[in-house]
């Protein structure tokens, strides 16, 4: 099924091909170091197809997918396919690793929190009421069967984009030997280094977008890079800035979370999860990242 | 999460990610932060033996990296030169008096010594700006401007370079062009070539400002032979025309029998030269060709860098330069690098240590030791170390020794054979460098 707005633009730029499309609510691009436009079109095709497939399957906004079936199961068991089960297993591992702070059932907290830059901070009572419907420990997961208490929801949005980047990049690598960079809204993977330079140049956006210039330039030869944090999504009340990173164990935003964390790791998924887990550490984000022995850029 | 637990996160995550993506292993990530600005700074001290030239110079190179591999390079150099330099006159058993370049006073050189001009004092400021960017996938383009200024010299230049990769990027071919328009404004005015050095305050043989234009073309090929060996070959062509003299250099007029400088009597009541000297005269054009070959050999962190250059020009100067450096790592962060350089050149066809006063003057003559026949050896040692943050310090100490000889057929008369006609040169060079980025 083709949804509206699903088209890919390809153009030649500075000696490589650049394909652009929109998936998962983000601008996506594929850069390919190639002389052949048909090769570029084939790679762009397999990358965008994979991105849209994952979006269709796991978006919580769409009415006809596995996430929708789970969220509307009314407490009945749902049997899931292998790929969904793999994602749920992964989420369960993260829940355990993070002492419950990475939780795919925490999406309902958005009913109380709307990070629009306003001072609209919810009341304790409202948050507590919603928290009753949050908690992976309340879910019965017995692969491949999932039983979600009525009123609870899962949201794989915190994993799906990074997962899609890795999956799409491996599709690209299967399609071509040329160096390729897959970038979905700032989460990206380089399959290998371009031959013409030391690596793909990636800019980490300045927090103040008005500055225009990237804050840091990173040379990525291969591997993944992902960023957590969004300078524009916050609430401000009584001089306290509430970041959009919610701690599902309290229902409140993580205190003293950095504004933005970018991590480099072997895969985009690892990079993204490390960035998210570090955000959840709040004040301890840098200490956590330093312990992981990974390259990171943390801005407060 | 506890500190202890947090340390195990990365490993657990790797296992979980492999299970999720259905992979068994991944290529380790390779990402480096690129500094927006990279700065190289160097402080150099150069000192010639025998109170000759001393130079203290500071150099700074700033590279600004932009997206899409575009780089802006800016450099600044400041030199402060002091000391004395040989003026070309031969040594003589008696004192010799010269009019200073400004023409308003005289200076006397002691007997038996190679006469030096002690008024050498200069500050030079040089600036360059360069822009480099890729042109498509295989080519890159480089363009720059340069300017330097000292009290009697102004240089303006422009350069361009195109390079293109071939053969799966194992071969790079480049073509460079450079143009310079220089203006000389010597103290007291540029002397008319071959005219006599005159009495104090007589500037009748001085001309105004003079110009010199230089064009350089460099054709280069660099070739990756294998993982360990890179070779580079260049052919360069350089053409200069205009005023190519050193306005402060003179040649002694000598007696054909004794070889001693011909005495001269200044106008009564006025100071002036004690002997007959002629301002030097070089051809108004010079064409150079040079071939350069370099091999860089990498072996387990050690790097051998050896190069050879052959230069020939239409002044009949041929030169050979051999340069060898060997980088020897000490631990992970530092290295030692010995340096050896050997240089030899033949003299220009108009090189004369003195001129026979009984013969008509030749069209061109210069006693500048830099146009003579000489060999030079440089021996040096550099020590470099990297700080934890990746900044690099280095210290370099080098000794330079040039040893010249004047061919017997250029000696005139009976007395020159026993004199030291060529000003040999020994110098030391010390340099501290610091490179950093942010």
Interface residues (C-beta under 8 A of the other chain):
Chain A: X14 X15 X16 X33 X35 X86 X87 X89 X90 X93 X94 X97 X98 X99 X101 X163 X166 X167 X170 X193 X195 X196 X197 X198 X199 X201 X203 X214 X216 X217 X218 X219 X220 X221 X222 X223 X224 X225 X264 X265 X266 X267 X269 X270 X271 X273 X274 X277 X281 X287 X288 X291 X292 X293 X294 X295 X297
Chain B: X1 X3 X5 X6 X7 X9 X10 X12 X13 X14 X16 X17 X19 X20 X21 X22 X23 X26 X27 X28 X29 X30 X31 X32 X33 X34 X36 X65 X67 X68 X69 X134 X136 X137 X138 X165 X168 X169
